[in-house]
Amino acid sequence: MEVLDRYATPTCRFYYGSKMEVTDAQIVTYPFTGTRNPNTADHIHCKTPKWTLDGTDPETATLEVSLNGQNYLPG
């Protein structure tokens, strides 16, 4: 985990229909604590994108996660 924490660059991809947003992410320990210990990291924390709705109905986006730009996997 220390090597992954040091060298991995996680990103999150949100998409709905033709809309897609990519945001930065962090590898974190959950539940959140005041200390950062890469050996206990067990979650990906995605920043929420600014999402403009096309109408008044809610849109359910799909989330996928990637490390270092490799294949995205469902979140």
Residue frames as a rotation matrix with the C-alpha (Angstrom) as fourth column:
MET 1
0.558 0.830 0.000 0.00
0.830 -0.558 0.000 0.00
0.000 0.000 -1.000 0.00
GLU 2
0.279 -0.510 -0.813 2.87
0.252 -0.779 0.575 2.42
-0.927 -0.365 -0.089 0.65
VAL 3
-0.781 -0.579 0.233 4.07
0.337 -0.078 0.938 2.08
-0.525 0.812 0.256 -2.96
LEU 4
-0.222 0.797 0.561 0.52
0.938 0.018 0.346 2.43
0.266 0.603 -0.752 -4.27
ASP 5
0.646 0.473 -0.600 -0.05
0.673 -0.723 0.155 5.49
-0.360 -0.504 -0.785 -2.09
ARG 6
-0.036 -0.784 -0.620 3.21
0.177 -0.616 0.768 7.04
-0.984 -0.082 0.161 -3.23
TYR 7
-0.866 -0.498 -0.041 2.98
0.009 -0.099 0.995 6.43
-0.499 0.862 0.090 -6.99
ALA 8
-0.427 0.772 0.470 -0.70
0.903 0.387 0.185 6.00
-0.039 0.504 -0.863 -7.84
THR 9
-0.939 0.257 -0.227 -2.72
-0.263 -0.965 -0.003 8.90
-0.219 0.057 0.974 -9.20
PRO 10
-0.549 0.792 0.265 -6.38
0.738 0.609 -0.291 7.99
-0.392 0.036 -0.919 -8.78
THR 11
-0.890 0.411 -0.200 -9.07
-0.456 -0.819 0.348 9.68
-0.021 0.400 0.916 -10.86
CYS 12
-0.441 0.839 0.319 -12.84
0.359 0.491 -0.793 9.27
-0.822 -0.235 -0.518 -10.96
ARG 13
-0.976 0.213 -0.048 -15.02
-0.119 -0.335 0.935 9.39
0.183 0.918 0.352 -14.06
PHE 14
-0.392 0.920 -0.003 -18.69
0.113 0.045 -0.993 10.28
-0.913 -0.390 -0.122 -13.74
TYR 15
-0.968 0.099 -0.229 -20.94
-0.248 -0.277 0.928 9.87
0.028 0.956 0.292 -16.75
TYR 16
-0.209 0.961 0.182 -24.57
0.218 0.227 -0.949 9.98
-0.953 -0.159 -0.257 -17.72
GLY 17
0.829 0.500 0.250 -25.58
0.319 -0.055 -0.946 9.57
-0.459 0.864 -0.205 -21.35
SER 18
0.560 -0.628 0.541 -23.21
0.594 -0.150 -0.790 11.76
0.577 0.764 0.289 -23.39
LYS 19
0.700 -0.304 0.646 -22.03
-0.541 -0.816 0.203 13.79
0.466 -0.492 -0.736 -20.37
MET 20
0.566 -0.574 -0.592 -18.71
0.685 0.727 -0.050 12.88
0.459 -0.377 0.804 -18.77
GLU 21
0.679 -0.417 0.604 -16.61
-0.577 -0.812 0.087 14.54
0.455 -0.408 -0.792 -16.05
VAL 22
0.327 -0.667 -0.669 -13.24
0.592 0.697 -0.405 13.35
0.737 -0.263 0.623 -14.71
THR 23
0.762 -0.049 0.645 -12.17
-0.468 -0.730 0.498 14.47
0.447 -0.682 -0.579 -11.22
ASP 24
-0.382 -0.924 -0.005 -9.18
-0.537 0.227 -0.813 13.93
0.752 -0.308 -0.583 -8.94
ALA 25
0.772 0.574 -0.274 -9.37
-0.127 0.562 0.817 11.35
0.623 -0.596 0.506 -6.17
GLN 26
-0.144 -0.794 0.591 -7.46
-0.928 -0.099 -0.359 10.28
0.344 -0.600 -0.722 -3.07
ILE 27
-0.004 0.064 -0.998 -6.69
0.214 0.975 0.061 6.92
0.977 -0.214 -0.018 -1.48
VAL 28
-0.248 0.036 0.968 -7.93
-0.780 -0.600 -0.177 7.25
0.575 -0.799 0.176 2.11
THR 29
-0.924 0.042 -0.380 -8.69
0.266 0.784 -0.561 5.32
0.275 -0.619 -0.736 5.27
TYR 30
-0.219 0.909 0.354 -12.35
-0.619 -0.410 0.669 5.06
0.754 -0.073 0.653 6.17
PRO 31
0.770 0.637 -0.035 -13.71
0.634 -0.758 0.153 5.93
0.071 -0.140 -0.988 8.64
PHE 32
0.404 -0.608 0.684 -11.76
0.141 -0.697 -0.703 9.19
0.904 0.380 -0.195 8.32
THR 33
0.593 -0.316 -0.741 -9.12
0.793 0.070 0.605 9.85
-0.139 -0.946 0.292 10.97
GLY 34
0.919 -0.273 -0.284 -6.71
-0.244 -0.961 0.132 12.69
-0.309 -0.052 -0.950 11.70
THR 35
-0.041 -0.986 0.164 -3.69
-0.402 0.166 0.901 10.59
-0.915 -0.029 -0.403 10.70
ARG 36
0.615 0.144 -0.775 -2.56
-0.788 0.154 -0.597 9.48
0.033 0.978 0.208 7.26
ASN 37
-0.198 -0.632 0.749 -1.39
-0.522 0.715 0.465 5.87
-0.829 -0.299 -0.472 7.26
PRO 38
-0.168 0.127 -0.978 -1.03
-0.978 0.101 0.182 4.32
0.122 0.987 0.107 3.76
ASN 39
-0.948 -0.242 -0.207 -1.04
-0.221 0.968 -0.116 0.83
0.228 -0.065 -0.971 5.27
THR 40
-0.634 0.773 0.033 -4.65
0.380 0.348 -0.857 1.22
-0.674 -0.530 -0.514 6.40
ALA 41
-0.545 0.436 -0.716 -5.98
-0.722 -0.678 0.137 2.99
-0.426 0.592 0.685 3.28
ASP 42
-0.751 0.328 0.573 -8.99
0.352 0.933 -0.073 1.09
-0.559 0.147 -0.816 2.01
HIS 43
0.379 0.919 0.110 -11.17
0.664 -0.188 -0.724 3.52
-0.644 0.347 -0.681 0.01
ILE 44
-0.664 -0.413 0.624 -11.05
0.725 -0.558 0.403 5.88
0.181 0.720 0.670 -2.96
HIS 45
-0.009 0.608 -0.794 -12.42
0.571 -0.649 -0.503 9.35
-0.821 -0.458 -0.341 -2.17
CYS 46
-0.360 -0.031 0.933 -13.73
0.914 -0.215 0.345 11.09
0.190 0.976 0.106 -5.32
LYS 47
-0.803 0.162 -0.574 -14.31
0.012 -0.958 -0.288 14.80
-0.596 -0.238 0.767 -5.64
THR 48
0.099 0.933 0.346 -17.82
0.682 0.189 -0.706 15.55
-0.724 0.306 -0.618 -6.87
PRO 49
-0.744 -0.379 0.550 -17.92
0.667 -0.457 0.588 17.23
0.028 0.805 0.593 -10.29
LYS 50
-0.541 0.628 -0.560 -19.93
-0.388 -0.777 -0.496 20.33
-0.746 -0.051 0.664 -11.10
TRP 51
-0.786 0.349 0.511 -22.85
0.578 0.709 0.404 18.77
-0.221 0.613 -0.759 -12.91
THR 52
-0.731 0.565 -0.384 -25.35
-0.600 -0.799 -0.034 20.82
-0.326 0.206 0.923 -14.94
LEU 53
-0.399 0.677 0.619 -28.74
0.343 0.736 -0.584 19.14
-0.850 -0.021 -0.526 -15.20
ASP 54
-0.959 0.094 0.269 -30.48
0.250 -0.178 0.952 19.11
0.138 0.980 0.147 -18.58
GLY 55
-0.137 0.970 0.202 -33.89
0.034 -0.199 0.979 19.46
0.990 0.141 -0.006 -16.95
THR 56
0.058 0.258 0.964 -35.64
-0.896 -0.412 0.164 19.33
0.440 -0.874 0.208 -13.62
ASP 57
0.939 0.302 -0.161 -35.44
-0.225 0.899 0.376 15.53
0.259 -0.317 0.912 -13.16
PRO 58
0.416 -0.825 0.383 -32.49
-0.595 0.072 0.801 14.02
-0.688 -0.561 -0.461 -11.26
GLU 59
0.590 -0.344 -0.731 -29.83
-0.593 0.430 -0.681 12.32
0.548 0.835 0.050 -13.35
THR 60
0.836 -0.309 0.454 -28.16
-0.174 0.635 0.752 9.18
-0.521 -0.708 0.477 -12.02
ALA 61
0.410 -0.784 -0.467 -24.49
-0.876 -0.195 -0.442 9.24
0.255 0.590 -0.766 -12.99
THR 62
0.922 -0.270 -0.277 -22.27
0.290 0.956 0.034 6.17
0.256 -0.112 0.960 -13.22
LEU 63
0.636 -0.743 0.208 -18.96
-0.743 -0.515 0.428 6.31
-0.211 -0.427 -0.879 -11.35
GLU 64
0.852 -0.495 -0.170 -15.75
0.395 0.821 -0.412 4.57
0.344 0.284 0.895 -12.45
VAL 65
0.782 -0.623 0.012 -12.30
-0.376 -0.456 0.807 4.77
-0.498 -0.635 -0.590 -10.84
SER 66
0.805 -0.592 -0.042 -8.82
0.252 0.405 -0.879 4.58
0.537 0.697 0.475 -12.40
LEU 67
0.653 -0.720 -0.234 -5.26
0.131 -0.196 0.972 4.48
-0.746 -0.665 -0.033 -11.08
ASN 68
-0.341 -0.900 -0.273 -2.61
-0.058 -0.270 0.961 6.17
-0.938 0.344 0.040 -13.26
GLY 69
-0.161 0.343 -0.925 -4.94
-0.892 -0.452 -0.012 6.47
-0.422 0.824 0.379 -16.23
GLN 70
-0.989 -0.149 -0.003 -5.36
-0.139 0.914 0.381 2.73
-0.054 0.377 -0.925 -16.66
ASN 71
-0.552 0.824 -0.126 -8.69
0.302 0.339 0.891 1.02
0.777 0.454 -0.436 -17.25
TYR 72
-0.528 0.504 0.684 -11.60
-0.801 -0.563 -0.204 2.51
0.283 -0.655 0.701 -15.34
LEU 73
-0.790 0.307 -0.531 -13.44
0.390 0.920 -0.047 0.10
0.474 -0.244 -0.846 -13.06
PRO 74
0.186 0.943 0.277 -16.97
0.188 -0.310 0.932 0.53
0.964 -0.121 -0.235 -11.69
GLY 75
-0.730 -0.461 0.505 -17.00
-0.302 -0.445 -0.843 2.38
0.613 -0.768 0.186 -8.36
